[in-house]
Amino acid sequence: MQLSVIILNYNVRYFLELCVLSVQKAIQNLDAEIIVVDNNSSDDSCQMMKQRFPTIRLIENKENLGFPKGNNIAVKEAKGEYICILNPDTVVAEDTFEKVLAFAKSKPDLGIVGCKLIDGTGNFLPESKRSIPTPWVAFTKIFGLYKCFPKSDWFNKYYAQHLDENQTGQVDILVGAFMLMKHSLYKELEGFDENCFMYADDIDLSYRALLKGCKNYYFHGTSVIHYKGESTVKDAAYMKHFRDFLNFFYTKHFRKSFFFNMMAQLGAFYFSLVKVFQGKPKAKSQPSNYLLVSDNEARKEKWQSRLQKNTERTILENGKIVFSQTFAKAKNAEVILDINYLDFKAAIAFFEANKNKSFTFKLLPPQSNFIIGSNSSNDRGEVINL
């Protein structure tokens, strides 16, 4: 078997359904399997999997065992030569795995491969590629110096800015939302460290691959939606988690850094002040207009009734979506992409091509009665049921 795709789920039933649907399409031309591990979700994730995907391997843990152990359990049962650790709040294109596998097979010194991640608004997620978070590199991250001096080798290392988002190359650290590697390497590394503090597991695994003499790569040739993008909201709680997971990493591989601890304390104080002056976040506003990209008028009527807002329908013309003047002039509008009509790759390309415009995006998954997406890079998103 070529590939095993491992999806660890916890209480994200609708995102999991969307993810599995996209993965099923992406492995159609491969000898591959999907293994879903559920960490004792309180929603109906497991029931959904059994009803909608009865042939997919489902492991039901009786308690929340965490990210490292949950993935390790699944990999022990995986049969693929390669494995891909994939978050349940991701959407892959139909050719994602074919492209990444072809790239991986071309690298004899392969460690871990990551790919280009975008959020639900179509914007690139910088954590797709990172460097080893030494105390100095972490300091540049805490105080945002990487934004001020993106071309400087002194300040741009945290997000591996020596590579553009559309440039493939070597990096140190990859994100656990999408990590592809040889099954044999995962076993050699003994998987994720089950003692890892939250957020440190992918950094630790990436670093241990480097210590084995392997090379990690960021591959820009395919884009994957990751709805739980890194939040830009920084506060004292965020800084505590950031400090704790880096202290775990330093203690395990280097030694504790008093410099970093001092900077993290100052950073927590700084972001607490910023939070005070920012005030409460603004409430989300609901779209005033909807555009359903679909070849099915009945679906448009269903969603018109459910949303109780002006809903238009359009189709592709010469591979492009044509907007009416009414929709184009709307100040707060939303596009619903019907994946019964479009494929996932086309939807992802639409996200990227229309990022930072005046409308937001939602997906209508195949044979489903809900739309799902995110209106902001600061949150996971929302689900609207029919």
Disulfide bonds with the S-S distance in Angstrom:
none
